[in-house]
Amino acid sequence: MSQDPSRSRPPLYTQIDVSQAAFAAAPHGNRGSEGEGTHLLRQLVSGQDRQNELLEELVNQLGAAQKQRAMELGQWKQANPHLARSCRMAAEALSKVQTEFLDSLTQEVRDNYETLLDGEFMLNEFVDRFGPRLAHLNGLLQVLSQLSATPSPANAANSP
């Protein structure tokens, strides 16, 4: 397609008057847009304030639940000191078992890296062999550790 020279295109660039007279006259004409900008900024600040209030409430709720749980756990440990000591000993022993299990798992990966990488069947067998045991072992250790942990001095000072 040929372009008709009689049709003129609007210029890509426009001229801007930066003289002192144009600069002094502009703020008087834009007072409405300045007020609108200020209003929008105030709305943003108000929204952020509300967001901060909600975050504070969320932190307080989570903190209260955590304190309640710690208090209940402390009460359980006081009511069952022998069981708490037994949990600590079991957690320490199970931690050693976990270390040995992880050592055998990593040895298996080192020895069969290529087979695991190439064969989907072997990878599934590996995951089936080690995955559930590791997940259950970690869960047991977590429970035993929580039941056997000694209360921190900060929590002990806050408890009734």
Secondary structure, DSSP 4 states (H G I P E B T S, - for coil): -PPPTTSPPPPSS-----SHHHHHHHHHHTHHHHHHHHHHHHHHHHHHHHHHHHHHHHHHHHHHHHHHHHHHHHHHHHH-HHHHHHHHHHHHHHHHHHHHHHHHHHHHHHHTHHHHHH-HHHHHHHHHHHHHHHHHHHHHHHHHHHHHPPPPHHHHHH--
